[in-house]
Amino acid sequence: MEHATNDLQTDRCPRSIDCGFHTSSTENQSRLPKLLTLLFVFVVASSTWASPPNVVIILADDQSYRDFGFMGNAEVHTPNLDALAKSAARYPNGYVPMSVCRPSLATILTGLYPHQHGIHFNHPPPGLSAMRQLTGEQYRNARAITDKMVTRVPTLPRILAKHGYACLQTGKHWEGDFRTAGFTDGMTLAKPSNRLSPITGTREQVNGDWVAHGNGDAGLVIGRETMQPIDTFIEQHAGRKPFFVWYAPFLPHTPFDAPPQFHLPYANKNVPDHLRPYYAEINRFDATVGHLLSSLKQHDVDENTLIVFAADNGFRPDKVAHGRHNKRSKLSPFEDGLRTPILIRQLGKTKPAEHTNLVGTTDLLPTILSATGLSNEVTSEMPGIDLMPSARGERELPVRPAFGAIYPNDATILNSPATHVRARWIRSGRYKLILPGPVKSTIAPSLFDLQSDSLESNNLFSRDDQSEIVSKLTVLLDNWWTL
């Protein structure tokens, strides 16, 4: 399997930023009084107790479902992800509920829809443009109010940590310090670094104060500048303690600054100019996936590790402004923004196969809790299902719709998701219905037959012969969430 041994710093971190991971203070407290008891329990139980699997979640940041080799794209270079997909249970029709990062990532953390966990926005009131006018202290206070929202509900790292897992956060994390979401170790501290850059999540306010943008600060160098924090964490815990790695790099997200070697696979291909920088960044991301998988194998934990892959939302470059998303991907209700392949692999447990029924990222938390023997932690509020029976080849997936809602990037008030809805959407079978919400937007009522119109170019909503389908899907959508 390919990995970037020469293209990434794996032995040290850049001097300009502290990119090591930090450990929760409770992890550093003395355990000596409990040592003899723990050793006794271990000796007694070791002959009958099977070690729970490690968990690694790999998340692409801004990548369309159709920009993977294993999804049929012959132009893009993703050999490591393709190899992972070949050995995994594959779910090509996966969906995120909202096509932008913060609410989507919060769904993966909590197993809840954005209107349930309340984080339906990237930026809190008064919105990013107004927040840029604030002092550094005012900016931090505005963000801190919503950083705590994730503490109101159970989260995957908090549950796993309660059951003895070491939980590492790297990359994208919008909920303040890594401890807020329940990680025991992490890179994101909700503080500006000593380097202004999108890669450090640090920028300058109008008055000159430096602030952490909010999307991950020090954690954003993972994958782009180093993999050392993950390598060190795996080395520390492999064979000693079950661990959870959250690998959500700022890749293939802009800035599109991939080094030359990641452009080489496209040198002799007929790739449109607006896709080349984006595809190079995808190749860069893929190399880091290869590195991570090799690190698991090097430490002899690949067979007892559950690997889950998805994208937080889709992205397709604008044909003119290559660094910006087009209007039918990110922040939109269309497939290029919402759809993602999902991969699940646990060697010796899951079976390589393709499962074409609809699934969602709301299913990831109950699936991971099932694989780790913690299904009793799934609450009645969590709408997802356990995908492990299908991944193990024991049971077919049920036929279900996929649901979601589209919101503005900024919130105007908190704890009122319904008043922010630009549109709700449902996919059921071959059809997808989009209905506008109360927020003024350019999203029109739409019905698409995705089986014959995968690019959603033929709106059937106003056709008389489709009125029954519109009515049925509207009822399902209202049953899911009535505004």
Secondary structure, DSSP 4 states (H G I P E B T S, - for coil): ----TTTSB-SS--TTS--S-EE-GGGGS--HHHHHHHHHHHHHHTTTPPPPPEEEEEEESS--TTSSGGGT-SSS--HHHHHHHHTSEEEEEEE-SSSSHHHHHHHHHHSS-HHHHS---SB-TT-HHHHTTS-HHHHHHHHHHHHGGGGGS--HHHHHHHTT-EEEEEE---SSSGGGGT-SEES--SS--SS-BGGGTEEE-TTS-EEE-SS-GGGGGBTTTB-HHHHHHHHHHTTTS-EEEEEE-S-SPSP----GGGTGGGTTS---TTTHHHHHHHHHHHHHHHHHHHHHHHTT-STTEEEEEEESS---B-SSSTTSB-TTSTTSSSHHHHEEEEEEE-TTTS--EE--S-EEGGGHHHHHHHHTT-GGG--TT------HHHHTTSSPPPP--EEEEE--SB-SSSS-GGGG-SEEEEEETTEEEEEE-SS--SPPPEEEETTT-TT--S--TT-GGGHHHHHHHHHHHHHH---
